[in-house]
Structures are given as C-alpha cells and as structure tokens.
Amino acid sequence: MKKLEKYSLGIGDRFGQQGNTQLKAIMEAEKKGILITPVWNKSNREHLFTGTKPEDVRREAETAARNSGFARDFFVDADHINLQTVERFISYSDFFTIDVASFIDKMAPEDRIGHFTGLCSKYFHGISIPGLRHKLSCSEKEVRCIAEKYLYACIQAGDIYRYIKRGRDDDDFVIEVSIDEVSQSQSPLEIFLILRMLNDENIPVQTIAPKFCGRFNKGIDYSGNTGEFALEFESDLLVVSHAAAEFGLPENLKISVHSGSDKFSVYPVMNSLLAKHNKGIHLKTAGTTWLEEVIGLAESGNEALELVRTIYIKAFGMIDELCAPYSDLLSIRSGSLPTADEVGRWNGRKFASSIRHEPGNRDYNPDMRQLMHIAYKLAAQDMTHYLELVRSNIDTISRGVFDNLYNRHIQKIFPGA
C-alpha cells in the first residue's frame, strides 16, 4: 500500500497548464524543510465538462515532475468517484476519493445495523479520547442512530474499494473517503463510529473528509463561527488519531479538507492546531488555479481580456444552469453581480481586482468570483482559443498561480512554512 505523507495538497487545474508552477510552490516549501506531497485531482464531472480524460491528468503530473526535477512521490486522484464512474480512473490513478454522500441516510439491512450496534457495546459508557477533556457520550441508542444514518454508505464504500482492488495488479494506492457534501457536520462520535464501519469493511483509509460547521463555499473565505470551527477541528483531529490506533487503521490516517481553497480566516486556527498536536492534513485547492488563469488573462488585456469578459457575460446569462451541480457549495447573490454592460466597460485591472480574493480591496466581489469559479466549462467550449491565450500569457499567469498557492495557501496552512 502506498503511504500518503503527513502533509499533502490537492492540486491540478481545469486545463492542465499549471503543473510546473504548482510544483515550484511545493518545492519552495521543501527548501524550508516542509515536505508536502502533491496530489493531482480531477473529478469525473470536471472531465465531462472539459473534455479531458484521466490519462491526461496522469500525463500532466508525470511531465511536470520530470520537467521540475521533482523526485519525491506524487499522486493522481480519482476525485469523488463512485461505482458508476470509477472504472475509467483505475489504470491512471493511485489515489481514490470515494464519495458516499449520496448514500448517507439510506438504511442498511436491519441485521447489519443490529450486528454493528452489538459490536460497539464496549463504548456504551463513553469513549475517552486522549487530548479531549471529556469523554464522548455514547449509548446504545446513539450508536444505532448513527448506524442507521451511515452504515449503508460505509458498506457502499467497501464495495467501491474492492472494485478498485480487483481492477489493479497491486495495492499501491491511497484511499480517501468523503462525507463532506452533506448539510450537517458530523459529530466526533459519528466520525469515530464511521471509521469503525470503514475498518469493518477492511478499507485501509488514509484520509477522511468530514463536513465541518459553517460554509466551505468554492473559492471564497470560510463563513461561520471560527471559534466553533476551532473546537470541532481539534476534536476531529484527536478522534481520527485515536480511531486509527483503536481500530488498526493506517497510522497516518488524517483529516482531509475539501473546498479548502481561500479559507483564510480559519487557516491560522488549522495551522495552530496541527502544530499543537503534531498532526497531518490533506487540503484540496485545485479549483482556484483556473481563477488565477482568468486573472492573468484579464491583466494581460486585449484579446485575453475580451475572452474572459465573454466568459463572464455568458455565465451571467446562464447562472442557474452553472450553479446546479454545486448548489451546496455556493452562495451567490445575483443582485451583487455586475451586469454584462458594466463588465463590458471594465479594463483588465478592474476585472482582475473584482475576482482576485483580496477582502481589503474595494473592487473584490465574492459573488462574481464564485460565478467565475464554476464558469470553466464555458472556456472549454473554445478550448483551442483559450489554451492559445493561456500559453501566450503564461508568465503573467504563472506569477499569480505561484503567489496564490505558496504565499496565500502553503505558508498559511502548513506549520513551519
């Protein structure tokens, strides 16, 4: 089984152009002694929108590593896969994010629920977690309720894992389980018991992506109570660590934070708690690389600016269609979006400032940024033209990609960087 190191970063980009620059940021951190494992990730949905294939991501990762002289391990993630979508990834991925959110709240067979509840009888008087002041409250009723909510999803995760294993010649891959795309965050007890369920399915899970309190909208800052998040994040770190030891799961099991891009208000919290408890993390940031391309194109002006103006105007006119696949991860206020006429009069600086995530900039518009975040499928409609402009303005774009990934993410989230 391949082992994911303490710190890992989900990177990649919609159109496969920024691999060298992203590795440059990771290698810059390495100069400070911070080893971060890059994980190229792209979901089946993104492949369908952009017309790419899993082998394209593998090719980009290998080419970038070779060109950059990157000699450590890297991974290619089949992001948010299920039984219907996993097959096309098996030959090209060595990291699989199993998404079971759609199976949560579906009931497992009664005998499975009863059996699991019985297996957990040792916890009915509470669970002591090293580092937590109080025991986790746990009763037979609570265990049964959690089994009714999550056991079927974990059984499905087991089916997907075994399908992947049968399709490969080796066990040289990493498994992540995602339970984040749901409406409510999981309690520490739920996470503990979910990990027991995954262990019962013999899944060697190395990262788990829970749902946190507050909102983790795409490409903008965290929205919620940072104090409440701090308590939840710390509890989750400690529970995951204890569960790994309790159940014999991989000792490097760690938390994964999805839609982790640009969560600037909670990065100091996460950094401090990771350092305090000496824990690892996997952070997914890939989507904002496309936004850095848009910003760079806007700043380049002329034909490049005209293209991104056109993409925004099209997106503005089909906002409901674009938002539908991401409804739980967006909070766009349509009344705050600039009109097509307004954007048509903007210069490149104004356009770039409106979507660059600088909360202190009076031009910054988080609603416009979210809309452009999901508008990448419109660029794919004229891929040849888009890529020509990206490549001809690569220096400007690369500066933004590096600054965003290294200075605004890596330095903020990973202790010691």
C-alpha positions in Angstrom: 0.0 0.0 0.0 1.3 3.4 -0.9 1.7 5.8 2.0 0.5 9.3 2.0 2.9 11.6 3.9 2.0 13.9 6.8 1.2 16.9 4.6 -0.4 16.7 1.2 -2.0 19.1 -1.1 -4.7 18.5 -3.7 -3.6 20.5 -6.8 -4.1 20.3 -10.5 -6.1 22.6 -12.7 -9.0 22.5 -15.1 -7.0 22.6 -18.2 -3.6 21.0 -17.2 -1.4 24.0 -17.8 -0.1 24.9 -14.4 1.6 21.8 -13.1 5.2 23.1 -13.3 4.3 26.3 -11.4 2.4 24.4 -8.7 5.3 22.0 -8.2 7.6 25.1 -8.0 5.5 26.3 -5.0 5.7 22.9 -3.3 9.4 22.7 -3.9 9.8 26.2 -2.4 8.3 24.9 0.8 10.7 22.0 0.7 13.6 24.4 1.0 12.2 25.3 4.4 12.0 21.6 5.4 8.3 21.3 4.8 7.6 18.2 2.8 4.2 18.4 1.0 3.0 15.6 -1.2 1.3 16.9 -4.4 -1.9 15.1 -5.4 -3.3 16.0 -8.8 -7.1 15.7 -8.6 -9.9 16.0 -11.1 -13.4 14.6 -10.8 -15.4 12.8 -13.5 -17.7 15.8 -13.6 -14.8 18.1 -14.5 -13.6 15.7 -17.2 -17.0 15.7 -18.7 -17.2 19.5 -18.7 -13.7 20.0 -20.1 -13.5 17.0 -22.5 -10.4 15.6 -20.8 -9.6 12.1 -19.6 -8.0 10.6 -16.5 -4.9 9.7 -18.6 -4.5 13.5 -19.3 -4.0 14.2 -15.6 -1.5 11.4 -15.2 0.4 12.7 -18.2 0.4 16.3 -16.8 1.6 15.1 -13.4 4.4 13.0 -14.8 5.5 15.7 -17.2 5.5 18.4 -14.5 7.5 16.2 -12.1 10.0 15.4 -14.8 10.4 19.0 -16.0 10.7 20.3 -12.5 13.1 17.7 -11.2 10.6 16.7 -8.5 12.0 13.4 -7.1 9.5 12.6 -4.3 6.2 10.8 -4.5 3.2 12.4 -6.1 -0.3 11.0 -6.6 -3.1 11.3 -9.2 -6.6 11.4 -7.5 -9.8 10.0 -9.0 -11.8 12.6 -7.2 -15.3 12.0 -5.9 -15.8 8.7 -7.6 -18.5 6.0 -7.2 -19.2 2.6 -8.7 -20.6 4.2 -11.9 -17.6 6.4 -12.6 -14.5 4.7 -11.1 -13.7 2.3 -14.0 -12.1 4.9 -16.3 -9.7 6.0 -13.5 -8.4 2.7 -12.3 -5.5 2.4 -14.7 -4.3 6.0 -14.3 -4.9 6.9 -10.6 -3.2 5.9 -7.4 -5.4 7.9 -5.1 -9.1 7.4 -5.0 -11.6 9.7 -3.2 -14.6 7.6 -2.6 -17.7 9.8 -2.3 -20.5 8.2 -0.3 -22.5 11.4 0.5 -25.5 10.2 -1.7 -25.8 7.0 0.4 -26.0 8.8 3.8 -29.4 8.4 5.5 -30.2 5.3 3.5 -30.8 2.3 5.7 -28.6 -0.8 5.8 -30.3 -4.2 6.4 -31.6 -4.5 9.9 -29.3 -7.4 10.8 -26.3 -5.4 9.8 -27.4 -2.5 11.9 -28.1 -4.7 14.9 -24.7 -6.5 14.5 -22.8 -3.3 14.3 -24.6 -1.9 17.4 -23.7 -5.0 19.3 -20.0 -4.8 18.3 -19.9 -1.3 19.8 -21.3 -2.3 23.3 -17.9 -1.6 24.8 -18.4 2.1 24.1 -21.8 2.5 25.7 -20.4 4.1 28.8 -18.5 6.7 26.9 -15.2 6.9 24.9 -12.1 8.5 26.3 -10.1 10.4 23.6 -6.5 11.4 24.5 -6.4 15.2 24.4 -10.2 15.8 24.9 -11.3 17.0 28.3 -14.5 15.0 28.4 -15.5 11.5 27.3 -17.6 11.2 24.2 -21.1 10.4 25.3 -22.1 7.1 23.7 -25.2 5.0 24.3 -26.8 2.0 22.5 -29.4 4.4 21.1 -26.8 6.8 19.8 -24.8 4.0 18.1 -27.9 2.6 16.5 -29.0 6.0 15.2 -25.5 6.6 13.7 -25.6 3.1 12.1 -29.0 3.9 10.6 -27.5 7.0 9.1 -24.0 6.0 7.9 -23.7 2.2 7.8 -25.1 1.7 4.3 -22.8 4.5 3.0 -19.8 2.7 4.5 -20.9 -0.6 3.0 -21.0 1.1 -0.4 -17.5 2.5 0.2 -16.4 -1.1 0.8 -17.9 -2.2 -2.5 -16.1 0.6 -4.3 -12.8 -0.1 -2.6 -13.0 -3.8 -3.5 -13.9 -3.0 -7.1 -10.8 -0.8 -7.4 -8.6 -3.5 -5.8 -9.9 -6.2 -8.2 -9.1 -3.9 -11.2 -5.5 -3.4 -10.3 -2.4 -5.5 -10.2 -1.3 -4.2 -6.8 -2.3 -2.4 -3.6 -0.2 0.6 -4.4 -2.8 3.2 -4.0 -4.4 5.5 -1.4 -8.0 5.6 -0.3 -9.8 8.7 0.9 -13.5 8.6 2.0 -15.5 11.8 1.5 -18.6 12.5 3.7 -18.4 16.3 3.3 -21.0 17.1 0.7 -24.0 16.9 3.1 -26.0 19.5 5.0 -24.8 18.9 8.6 -21.3 18.4 10.1 -20.6 15.1 11.7 -20.1 14.9 15.5 -16.9 13.5 16.9 -18.8 10.3 17.9 -20.1 10.0 14.4 -16.6 10.3 12.9 -15.3 7.7 15.4 -18.0 5.2 14.5 -17.8 5.9 10.8 -14.1 4.9 10.9 -15.1 1.7 12.8 -17.6 1.0 10.0 -14.9 1.6 7.3 -12.5 -0.6 9.2 -15.1 -3.4 9.3 -15.2 -3.1 5.5 -11.4 -3.7 5.5 -10.8 -0.3 3.8 -7.3 0.9 4.6 -8.5 4.5 4.6 -5.7 7.1 4.9 -7.8 10.3 4.8 -11.3 11.1 5.7 -13.1 14.3 4.5 -15.8 15.3 7.0 -18.3 18.1 6.8 -17.4 21.0 9.1 -19.6 23.6 10.7 -20.1 26.8 8.7 -19.9 27.0 5.0 -17.0 26.0 2.8 -18.1 27.7 -0.4 -16.0 27.3 -3.5 -13.2 29.8 -3.9 -14.1 32.2 -1.1 -13.4 32.5 2.6 -15.0 30.5 5.3 -18.4 31.6 6.5 -19.2 30.7 10.1 -18.1 30.9 13.7 -14.3 30.5 13.8 -14.4 29.6 17.5 -16.9 26.8 16.9 -14.8 25.6 14.0 -11.7 25.5 16.1 -13.4 23.3 18.7 -14.7 21.0 16.0 -11.5 20.8 14.0 -9.4 20.0 17.1 -11.9 17.3 18.2 -11.8 15.8 14.8 -8.0 15.7 14.7 -7.9 13.9 18.0 -10.8 11.5 17.3 -9.3 10.4 13.9 -5.9 9.8 15.5 -7.4 7.7 18.3 -9.6 5.8 15.9 -6.6 4.8 13.8 -4.9 3.3 16.9 -8.2 1.7 18.2 -9.2 0.0 15.0 -5.8 -0.7 13.5 -6.3 1.7 10.6 -3.2 3.1 8.8 -1.2 5.1 11.4 -1.0 8.1 9.0 -4.8 8.5 8.8 -5.6 12.2 8.7 -8.3 14.8 8.1 -8.9 16.0 4.5 -10.4 19.4 4.0 -12.4 19.7 0.7 -13.2 23.1 -0.9 -10.2 24.2 1.2 -9.1 27.0 -1.2 -9.0 30.5 0.2 -10.4 29.7 3.7 -8.1 32.5 5.0 -10.0 33.2 8.3 -9.6 29.6 9.6 -6.1 28.9 8.2 -4.4 30.3 11.4 -6.7 28.1 13.5 -5.8 25.0 11.5 -2.1 25.8 11.4 -2.0 26.3 15.2 -3.9 23.1 16.0 -1.9 21.0 13.5 1.3 22.3 15.2 -0.1 21.8 18.7 -1.0 18.1 18.2 1.7 17.4 15.5 -0.9 16.1 13.0 -1.1 16.0 9.3 -3.7 17.3 6.8 -4.7 16.9 3.2 -6.0 20.2 1.7 -7.7 20.4 -1.7 -7.1 23.6 -3.6 -7.3 22.8 -7.3 -10.3 24.9 -8.4 -8.7 28.3 -7.8 -5.9 27.7 -10.3 -8.4 28.3 -13.0 -9.3 31.6 -11.4 -5.6 32.6 -11.4 -5.6 31.9 -15.2 -8.6 34.2 -15.6 -7.0 36.9 -13.5 -3.8 36.7 -15.5 -5.7 36.8 -18.8 -7.6 39.9 -17.6 -4.4 41.6 -16.6 -2.8 40.8 -20.0 -5.5 42.9 -21.7 -6.5 43.0 -25.4 -7.8 39.6 -26.8 -7.2 37.8 -23.5 -9.3 40.3 -21.6 -12.0 40.1 -24.2 -12.2 36.4 -23.8 -12.7 36.4 -20.1 -15.2 39.2 -20.4 -17.1 37.0 -22.8 -17.0 34.0 -20.5 -18.4 36.1 -17.6 -21.2 37.5 -19.7 -22.2 34.0 -20.9 -22.0 32.8 -17.3 -24.2 35.7 -16.1 -26.8 34.7 -18.6 -26.9 31.0 -17.5 -26.2 31.3 -13.8 -28.9 28.8 -12.7 -27.6 26.1 -15.1 -24.0 26.6 -14.0 -24.8 26.6 -10.3 -27.0 23.5 -10.2 -24.2 20.9 -9.8 -22.6 22.9 -7.0 -25.7 24.2 -5.2 -24.5 23.2 -1.7 -21.1 24.9 -2.2 -22.1 28.3 -3.5 -23.8 31.3 -2.0 -24.0 33.7 -5.0 -26.2 36.8 -4.5 -27.3 37.5 -8.1 -28.2 41.1 -7.2 -24.5 41.8 -6.4 -23.2 40.6 -9.7 -22.1 43.2 -12.3 -24.2 43.4 -15.4 -22.8 42.5 -18.9 -22.8 46.2 -19.8 -20.8 47.1 -16.7 -18.2 44.4 -17.3 -18.0 45.4 -21.0 -16.7 48.8 -19.9 -14.1 47.4 -17.5 -10.4 47.4 -18.1 -8.2 44.4 -17.2 -7.2 45.8 -13.8 -10.8 46.2 -12.7 -11.8 42.8 -13.9 -8.8 41.1 -12.2 -9.4 43.0 -8.9 -13.0 42.0 -8.9 -12.3 38.3 -8.8 -8.9 38.2 -7.0 -9.5 37.2 -3.4 -8.3 40.3 -1.6 -11.0 41.1 1.0 -9.5 44.6 1.7 -9.8 45.6 -2.0 -12.9 47.6 -2.6 -13.3 46.1 -6.1 -13.3 42.5 -4.8 -16.7 40.8 -5.5 -17.0 37.3 -3.9 -20.2 36.7 -5.8 -18.5 37.3 -9.2 -15.6 35.2 -8.0 -17.9 32.3 -7.3 -19.6 32.6 -10.6 -16.3 32.6 -12.5 -15.1 29.7 -10.4 -17.8 27.5 -12.0 -17.7 29.0 -15.4 -14.7 27.0 -16.6 -16.9 24.8 -18.7 -17.6 27.8 -20.9 -13.8 28.2 -21.6 -13.8 24.5 -22.6 -16.3 25.3 -25.4 -13.5 27.0 -27.3 -10.6 25.1 -25.8 -8.1 25.8 -28.6 -8.5 29.6 -28.4 -8.5 29.5 -24.6 -5.2 27.5 -24.4 -3.5 29.6 -27.1 -4.1 32.7 -24.9 -3.1 31.0 -21.7 0.2 29.8 -23.3 0.9 33.2 -24.8 0.4 34.9 -21.5 2.0 32.2 -19.3 4.5 34.4 -17.5 1.8 36.7 -16.1 -0.5 33.7 -15.2 2.3 31.7 -13.6 3.3 34.6 -11.2 -0.3 34.6 -10.0 -0.5 30.8 -9.6 2.7 30.7 -7.6 1.8 33.6 -5.4 -1.7 32.2 -4.7 -0.5 28.6 -3.9 2.7 29.4 -2.0 2.1 32.7 -0.3 -1.6 32.6 0.4 -2.1 28.8 1.0 1.1 26.8 1.8 2.6 29.5 4.0 -0.7 30.0 5.9 -1.8 26.4 6.5 1.3 24.2 6.9 3.2 24.6 10.2 6.8 25.7 9.7 6.2 27.0 6.2 
